[in-house]
Amino acid sequence: MTIHRFSFPTTIHFGPGARREVARHLSDAGCRRPLSVTDRALAALPVLAEFRTHLRGLDAALFDGVFGNPTASQVMAGAAAFKAHGADSVIGFGGGAALDVAKLVGVMAVHEGDVLEYVWDHPQVRPIVHALPTFVALPTTAGTGSEVGRSSVVSQDDTHVKRVVFSPRLLASAVFADPDLTLGLPPAVTAATGMDALTHNIESYLSPAYHPLCDGIALEGARIAARALPVAVREPGNLSARGDMMMASMMGAIAFQKDLGAVHACAHALGAVCDLHHGLANALMIDTVLAWNGEAAGEKFDELAHVCGVAGGGAQLVPWLKRLKQEIGIVGGLAQHGVKPEHLPRLVEIASADICHQTNPRPCTAADFERFFRAAM
Ligand SMILES: [Zn+2]
């Protein structure tokens, strides 16, 4: 008999207006000098200025040097800003990229060397040994769920290959999940990030790892996302649908403690080689990969179809995903999104090396990945 360990430790303040509670939380934790870490594009929008008005009474500084798929050099610049301000805490404000950088800024504020020496598969990986500064997270998209995650993705500046730092110390001390912050997201971003959330719930449920708690969360997350995503895309101001997507996004990220599958292996490759948006990449691959997984995951497909409100059982799951994509405006294949045949060898190489597919319900070879990418073109 194997002994398993489960933990769901993050405190989540969920609901419209939750952002107003950040200052009190930090003060109660003895923090006076937070550094807000955010995305360059977001920094130009009123949503950040409005949030900063709720930090009055604190000596808050801003690092807005996050852009694109975040790189190691962005993390190191953020850590330098932390030290220059004499900061005592980090506020991550933004989508998955900003939150991932914010977590690592906290690591590099109190650790030596370069952030890439802390990625899990570095040959001489350095341990995260020191207590990190207090970190709170405010997601402004509903997709990655990075706010509740214990990992952080960072790209190498030269190769754009995504590397991952894992540590329970990366968990936020509190999440302020405020759906007001997502009301201004354009439909295309809502659709792409929402498909990431849905994919996390589906792939983690399909993962064969033993984790019944996460299985329950993943199924409920899929149920919520399946209903809310088309509404959030169609009616951007629908606060209830926005709240549902923010919740489904966190549930997906909590569930993927039990790991993901081959859809994410493909998406990581598409991000690295073609700079494709992560959620869009998942959306473009999910029906192709799941059609192939179906043989190995029949009963789970029935369960997923049931919770997603799809009539006709597991065989209808993939056709439903295709219709959902149409409905939320994700159309065309990889080719229409800039992927070219000459990208294939590198895509296959990166996807095959990605750890995610080790928990795919069917083992995948390089030949399988080549077939997925060709089919999704
Ligand atoms: Zn994802």
Residues whose N, C-alpha, C, O or C-beta is under 5 A from the ligand:
A	BS01	ZN	D196
